[in-house]
Amino acid sequence: MPPPPNFDKWYEYAVKSKSSIIDDFGQIYNDILPFWGVEPSKIRESTARLMSYGHIEMGGLSIQNGTIHQSPHIPGTHRWMTNMVEKMIEPFAQWLPDMVLAINLADECRVSVPFQDMEALKATAQSTMSRVGGNNKTAKAKQATCGPDGEHGWSFDFPEQVYYDWIASTCPPGSAARSSRWWDWSSVCSACLAPHSLMTREGAIVANNTLAHDLCHQPDVAKLDGFISSPTVLMGSNRLLPVFSQSRVGGFSDILIPSPWDFEDRSAYVDEEDVLWSNKTNGLYWRGSSTDGFAARGRWAGFLRARFVHEAYQRAKGMDNTGSQDQLRINVSFVGDIPRQWTTVTTDRREAAPQESPATGLPSPLPFKESWHFRHLMDMDGAGFSGRFLGFLRSHSLVYRAALFKTWYDERLFGWHDYVPVDVRLGSGFWSALYYLAGVSETTSSGKLGADTARRMAEQGRESASSVLRREDMHVYMFRLLLEWGRATADDREALAYR
């Protein structure tokens, strides 16, 4: 399909911004594709309808004649998010067609379309897109086979069975998600791991990160993630609605945009505060709160963060804390208002006597820069994607990432090159990878090889962050996305093409 009008302006902007990515925007194509199966007027009506609800954590941005306006009902606590999106768009707003955007202000994703409906939308979309750029200047969009329908499709009572009611329905009929359930929570579902993992003697490690985000072969994640098991709050739709979000899990169809959190650099990395690799503690570090989901009826025990802290505690108990600087340490803790039994896990002398919060008996939150004292940094999803990942990646430390939430930049990074992908089941495979990369090995040569690999991977991740995940790259991505979106929502979209 030919590029949209004003593509030349985007190209000039991308080159001026020194974007190293010009041709590869598959994420944008896939996100917008199903909307080509919906009549443009219906897409615009759906956006207007979303803006009519003042209590669903949705913010509106209107672009008219190159000027950006924000909708009036955005909560004050979330105004900073729409301010950041506006700043992201401002440099190129003059080149955009008129449009209204529904920005999801919540952590959770919103749009989940059943498999059969999505396939019908894509089939219609492919037919419509094949006619773009033809000689018919008065071409009108073909009537959609399915899509937004009147007042239907927005649910204010999201069910507890998120996986089976909202994710499984987006999977093919013959998939494990549609045909089976995993009941034995005392053991690992090997069949769920196999498609995306490499099975080693020490355990399973992620071999295909794209497949790891595909939940259709993983029915066991129904109880292994806070958002999927017990979302704190979630209002969504099983119809295709034009919702722009920071992240989404497999099965959801929100349109991804660069996060306002990352754009504002709220988890800022300051190079002068970092520590040379040789001076970093050879330890695994994590601090965080129990924000995975709503801890009702004991479900918190299956949440990713709780399981990680538990496993770290079990590993730390058997470690010797009297060795050299290069011996592996574990420094892991919850912080904040959480149950007393979720305590600090540490074999690190830096916090032999941590300062405690009188309300919980847990350490007080530490400055973000404390992370740079450690070679190995753990990063995990909370109620949504992790806002610390980009800051971690910019550092001289190696990042271990356990994530089901997908972001705009996932297609720009490569597991085992820029960071260590971690399966949400954790387990022996994760710990064996950590031990290897920390240089903990029965032989000196193997230990040195692992430590050298870790250091090299940390620098590769840092280089990728500085070359393809800059603020300028967020501008470039958003510019291209909105040019494509403006065309997809125009009544004469089949006639719109850069010439």
C-alpha positions in Angstrom: 0.0 0.0 0.0 1.4 3.5 -0.9 2.3 5.8 2.0 -0.2 8.4 3.3 -0.3 12.1 2.3 2.5 14.2 3.8 4.7 11.2 3.9 7.5 13.4 2.6 7.1 15.7 5.6 7.4 12.7 7.9 10.5 11.4 6.1 12.2 14.9 6.3 11.4 14.9 10.0 12.7 11.4 10.6 15.9 12.1 8.8 16.4 15.4 10.6 15.8 13.6 13.9 18.5 11.1 12.9 16.1 8.2 13.2 17.9 4.9 12.4 14.6 3.3 11.6 12.9 4.4 8.4 11.3 1.4 6.7 10.3 -0.9 9.6 7.0 0.1 11.2 5.2 -3.3 11.3 3.7 -2.5 14.7 1.8 0.5 13.3 0.6 -1.5 10.3 -0.7 -4.3 12.5 -2.4 -2.0 15.0 -4.3 0.0 12.4 -5.0 -2.9 10.0 -8.4 -4.0 11.4 -9.7 -0.5 11.4 -9.6 -0.6 7.6 -12.4 -3.1 7.9 -14.6 -0.5 9.7 -16.4 2.3 8.0 -14.5 5.6 8.8 -17.7 7.3 10.0 -18.2 4.5 12.6 -14.6 4.9 13.8 -15.2 8.6 14.4 -18.5 8.0 16.0 -16.9 5.5 18.4 -14.3 8.0 19.4 -16.9 10.6 20.1 -18.9 8.1 22.2 -15.8 7.2 24.2 -15.4 10.9 25.0 -18.9 11.1 26.2 -18.1 9.0 29.3 -16.5 11.2 31.9 -15.5 8.4 34.4 -13.7 5.7 32.4 -10.1 7.2 32.5 -10.1 8.2 28.9 -8.6 11.5 27.7 -9.4 13.2 24.4 -7.0 15.1 22.1 -8.5 16.9 19.1 -6.3 18.1 16.2 -8.0 20.8 14.1 -6.1 22.8 11.5 -2.8 21.9 13.2 -3.9 23.0 16.6 -4.2 20.5 19.5 -7.0 20.8 22.1 -7.6 18.6 25.1 -11.0 17.3 26.2 -12.5 19.0 29.3 -13.2 16.0 31.5 -9.6 14.7 32.0 -8.9 14.1 35.7 -6.4 16.4 37.3 -4.3 13.5 38.4 -3.9 12.3 34.8 -3.6 15.7 33.1 0.1 15.3 32.9 -0.4 12.3 30.6 -2.4 14.1 28.0 0.0 17.1 28.3 2.9 14.7 27.4 1.0 13.3 24.4 0.3 16.8 23.3 4.0 17.7 23.5 4.8 14.5 21.6 2.6 15.7 18.7 3.2 19.4 18.7 6.3 19.5 16.5 4.5 18.0 13.5 0.8 18.8 14.3 0.7 21.2 11.3 1.1 18.3 8.9 -1.6 16.1 10.4 -5.2 15.8 9.1 -8.0 16.7 11.5 -8.7 14.0 14.0 -9.8 13.1 17.5 -7.9 10.6 19.6 -9.1 8.6 22.6 -6.2 8.2 25.0 -6.4 5.5 27.6 -5.3 7.0 30.9 -5.4 3.7 32.8 -2.6 1.2 33.3 -4.7 -1.6 31.9 -5.5 -2.3 28.3 -9.1 -2.0 27.1 -10.0 -3.6 23.7 -10.3 -7.4 23.2 -11.9 -8.6 19.9 -13.0 -12.3 19.5 -11.1 -14.2 16.9 -13.9 -14.7 14.4 -14.7 -11.0 14.5 -11.1 -9.9 14.1 -10.6 -12.3 11.1 -13.6 -10.8 9.4 -12.3 -7.3 10.0 -8.9 -8.1 8.6 -10.4 -9.7 5.5 -12.4 -6.6 4.8 -9.4 -4.5 5.6 -7.2 -6.3 3.1 -9.7 -5.8 0.4 -10.1 -2.1 1.2 -6.4 -1.5 1.4 -5.8 -3.1 -2.0 -7.7 -0.3 -3.6 -5.8 2.5 -2.0 -4.0 4.8 -4.5 -6.2 3.9 -7.4 -7.5 6.3 -10.0 -10.9 6.7 -8.4 -10.7 10.1 -6.7 -14.2 9.7 -5.2 -13.6 6.3 -3.7 -15.6 5.7 -0.5 -14.9 3.1 2.1 -16.6 -0.2 1.9 -19.2 -1.0 4.5 -17.6 -2.9 7.4 -18.5 -6.5 8.1 -18.3 -5.9 11.8 -17.0 -3.3 14.2 -18.3 -0.6 16.6 -22.1 -1.0 16.8 -24.2 1.8 18.3 -24.1 1.9 22.1 -23.0 -1.7 22.4 -19.5 -3.1 23.3 -18.3 -1.0 26.3 -18.4 -3.0 29.5 -18.4 -1.3 32.9 -18.5 -4.7 34.7 -15.3 -6.5 33.7 -15.5 -10.2 34.6 -13.0 -11.9 37.0 -12.1 -14.5 34.4 -10.0 -12.2 32.2 -8.1 -15.0 30.5 -10.9 -17.3 29.6 -13.6 -14.6 28.9 -11.4 -12.0 27.2 -8.1 -13.4 26.0 -9.1 -17.0 25.1 -11.9 -15.7 22.8 -9.3 -13.9 20.7 -7.4 -17.1 20.0 -8.0 -19.6 17.1 -10.6 -22.3 17.8 -8.0 -25.1 18.0 -5.7 -23.3 20.4 -5.0 -24.5 24.0 -6.6 -21.3 25.3 -9.9 -22.4 23.7 -9.8 -26.1 24.4 -8.2 -26.6 27.8 -7.6 -25.2 31.3 -4.7 -25.7 33.6 -5.8 -26.8 37.1 -2.6 -28.1 38.7 -1.0 -25.0 40.1 1.5 -27.1 42.1 3.4 -28.0 38.9 4.7 -26.3 35.7 2.7 -26.6 32.5 5.4 -27.9 30.2 3.2 -27.8 27.1 2.5 -24.1 27.8 6.3 -23.4 27.9 7.4 -25.5 25.0 6.4 -23.3 22.0 8.5 -20.3 23.1 11.2 -22.0 25.3 14.5 -23.8 25.1 14.4 -26.7 27.5 17.8 -27.1 29.2 19.0 -29.4 31.9 18.7 -26.6 34.4 15.2 -25.5 33.2 13.3 -23.6 30.6 14.6 -20.3 29.2 12.8 -18.0 26.7 13.9 -18.7 23.1 11.2 -16.8 21.2 10.1 -13.6 22.8 7.4 -12.9 20.3 5.8 -16.3 21.0 6.2 -15.7 24.7 3.8 -12.7 24.4 1.3 -14.9 22.6 -1.0 -16.3 25.3 -3.0 -18.6 23.1 -0.8 -21.6 24.0 -0.5 -20.6 27.7 -3.7 -21.3 29.6 -1.7 -21.5 32.8 -1.0 -17.7 32.8 -4.7 -17.3 34.0 -3.3 -17.5 37.5 0.3 -16.3 37.0 -0.2 -12.6 36.4 -2.0 -10.0 38.5 -3.7 -8.2 35.6 -5.0 -11.4 34.1 -5.9 -13.1 37.4 -7.4 -10.2 39.3 -7.3 -6.7 37.7 -7.6 -3.8 40.2 -10.0 -2.0 37.9 -10.8 -2.6 34.3 -13.4 -1.3 31.9 -13.1 -2.5 28.3 -14.8 -3.7 25.1 -15.1 -6.9 23.1 -15.8 -4.7 20.0 -13.0 -3.0 18.0 -12.8 0.5 19.5 -10.2 3.2 18.7 -8.4 3.3 22.0 -4.7 4.4 22.1 -2.8 2.8 25.0 0.7 2.6 26.4 0.8 -1.2 26.5 -1.3 -4.3 26.1 -1.2 -8.0 26.7 -1.6 -10.7 24.1 -5.2 -10.9 22.8 -5.9 -7.1 23.2 -6.1 -4.8 20.3 -5.4 -1.3 21.8 -3.3 0.9 19.4 0.1 1.3 21.0 1.7 4.7 21.5 4.9 5.8 23.2 4.2 6.1 26.9 3.8 9.6 28.4 5.8 8.2 31.4 8.7 7.4 29.2 8.4 10.6 27.2 8.5 12.7 30.3 11.4 10.5 31.5 9.9 9.9 34.9 12.3 7.1 35.6 15.2 9.2 34.6 18.7 7.8 34.1 21.5 10.2 34.9 24.8 9.0 33.4 26.9 10.8 36.0 25.2 8.7 38.8 26.0 5.4 37.2 28.8 3.1 38.4 31.4 1.3 36.3 30.7 -2.4 35.8 33.8 -3.3 37.6 32.7 -1.3 40.6 29.1 -2.6 40.7 28.0 -5.3 43.2 27.6 -8.6 41.4 24.1 -8.9 42.6 20.4 -9.1 41.5 18.5 -6.0 42.6 14.8 -5.2 42.7 12.5 -2.8 44.6 8.8 -2.5 43.9 5.3 -2.4 45.3 2.6 -5.1 45.1 0.8 -3.3 42.2 0.2 -6.4 40.0 -3.5 -6.6 40.7 -6.3 -6.8 43.4 -5.2 -9.2 46.0 -8.6 -10.8 46.7 -9.2 -14.3 48.0 -5.6 -15.2 48.2 -4.9 -14.6 44.5 -1.8 -12.5 45.3 0.2 -15.7 45.8 0.1 -16.2 42.1 1.1 -12.7 41.1 4.4 -12.4 39.4 6.0 -10.0 41.9 5.0 -12.1 44.9 6.3 -15.2 43.3 9.6 -13.5 42.4 10.2 -12.3 46.0 9.3 -15.8 47.3 11.8 -17.5 44.9 14.5 -14.9 45.6 14.1 -15.5 49.4 14.5 -19.3 48.9 17.6 -18.8 46.8 19.1 -16.2 49.2 18.7 -18.4 52.2 21.3 -20.9 50.9 23.8 -18.3 49.8 27.1 -17.4 51.5 27.5 -13.7 52.3 31.1 -13.8 53.2 32.8 -14.2 49.8 34.4 -11.8 47.4 33.0 -8.8 45.6 32.3 -11.0 42.6 30.2 -13.5 44.5 26.5 -13.3 43.5 24.3 -11.3 45.9 20.5 -11.0 46.0 19.0 -7.7 47.1 15.2 -7.9 46.6 12.3 -6.3 48.5 8.8 -5.0 48.4 8.3 -1.4 49.5 5.3 0.5 50.5 2.0 -0.4 52.2 1.9 -4.2 51.9 1.6 -7.1 54.4 4.3 -7.6 56.9 5.0 -11.2 55.8 6.3 -9.8 52.4 9.8 -9.0 53.7 13.2 -8.0 52.5 15.3 -10.5 50.7 19.0 -9.7 50.8 22.5 -11.2 51.0 24.0 -7.8 50.3 26.1 -6.0 53.0 25.0 -2.7 51.6 21.7 -3.1 53.4 22.7 -5.3 56.4 20.6 -3.0 58.6 17.9 -1.5 56.3 15.8 1.5 57.5 12.3 0.2 58.2 8.9 1.7 57.6 7.0 1.6 60.9 3.7 0.8 59.2 4.9 -2.3 57.4 8.3 -3.4 58.7 9.6 -3.0 55.2 12.5 -0.8 53.9 11.6 2.7 52.8 11.8 3.3 49.1 15.3 4.0 47.8 16.4 6.5 45.2 16.2 5.2 41.7 20.0 5.8 41.3 20.6 3.1 43.9 19.9 0.6 41.2 23.2 1.5 39.4 25.2 -0.1 42.2 24.2 -3.6 40.9 25.1 -5.5 37.8 21.8 -7.3 37.4 18.5 -5.5 37.5 15.1 -7.2 37.6 12.2 -5.6 35.8 8.6 -6.8 35.9 5.1 -5.8 34.9 2.8 -4.3 37.5 -0.8 -3.4 36.7 0.6 -2.4 33.3 4.0 -2.2 31.7 7.0 -1.3 33.7 8.0 2.4 33.6 11.5 1.6 34.8 12.6 -0.5 31.8 14.0 2.2 29.6 15.9 3.8 32.5 17.4 0.4 33.3 18.3 -0.2 29.7 20.2 3.1 29.4 22.4 2.1 32.3 25.6 0.0 32.4 23.7 -2.8 34.2 22.1 -5.8 32.6 18.3 -5.9 32.6 16.3 -9.0 33.2 12.7 -8.5 31.9 9.6 -10.5 32.8 6.8 -9.0 30.9 3.5 -9.9 29.3 2.6 -6.3 28.4 3.8 -5.3 25.0 4.9 -1.7 24.1 5.6 0.3 21.0 9.3 -0.4 21.3 9.3 -4.2 21.6 9.8 -4.6 17.8 13.0 -2.5 18.2 14.7 -4.7 20.8 16.0 -8.2 20.8 16.0 -10.6 23.8 19.5 -12.1 24.6 21.1 -9.2 22.8 19.7 -6.1 24.5 18.3 -7.7 27.7 17.5 -11.1 29.3 13.9 -12.2 28.6 12.4 -13.9 31.6 9.4 -16.2 31.5 6.7 -15.1 33.9 6.8 -18.6 35.4 10.3 -17.8 36.7 11.7 -21.1 38.0 15.0 -22.8 37.7 15.6 -21.8 34.1 15.6 -18.1 35.1 17.9 -18.7 38.1 20.3 -20.8 36.1 20.6 -18.0 33.5 21.3 -15.5 36.3 24.0 -17.7 37.9 25.7 -18.2 34.5 25.6 -14.4 33.7 26.8 -13.6 37.2 29.8 -15.8 36.7 28.8 -18.4 39.2 30.0 -21.6 37.7 31.8 -24.8 38.6 34.7 -23.9 36.3 36.6 -20.7 36.1 36.5 -20.5 32.3 32.7 -21.0 32.2 32.2 -18.4 34.9 34.3 -15.8 33.1 32.5 -16.5 29.8 29.1 -15.9 31.5 30.3 -12.7 33.2 31.8 -11.3 30.0 28.5 -12.1 28.1 26.6 -10.2 30.8 28.8 -7.2 30.5 28.6 -7.2 26.7 24.8 -7.6 26.7 24.4 -4.7 29.1 26.4 -2.4 26.8 24.4 -3.6 23.8 21.1 -2.8 25.5 22.5 0.6 26.4 23.5 1.3 22.8 20.1 0.3 21.5 18.4 2.5 24.0 20.5 5.5 22.9 19.9 4.8 19.2 16.3 3.7 18.7 14.5 4.6 22.0 15.3 8.3 22.3 12.7 11.0 22.8 13.2 11.9 19.1 12.3 8.3 18.2 9.0 8.7 20.1 8.2 11.8 18.0 9.0 10.0 14.8 6.9 7.0 15.7 3.9 9.1 16.7 4.1 11.2 13.6 4.0 8.1 11.3 1.2 6.5 13.4 -1.0 9.6 13.2 -0.5 10.0 9.5 -1.6 6.5 8.9 -4.5 6.9 11.4 -5.7 10.1 9.8 -5.9 8.3 6.4 -7.7 5.2 7.9 -10.4 7.4 9.4 -11.0 9.6 6.4 -14.1 9.0 4.2 -12.1 9.1 1.0 -9.3 7.0 2.4 -9.0 4.8 -0.7 -8.0 7.8 -2.7 -5.5 9.1 -0.2 -1.9 8.4 -1.0 1.4 10.2 -1.2 2.2 10.9 -4.9 
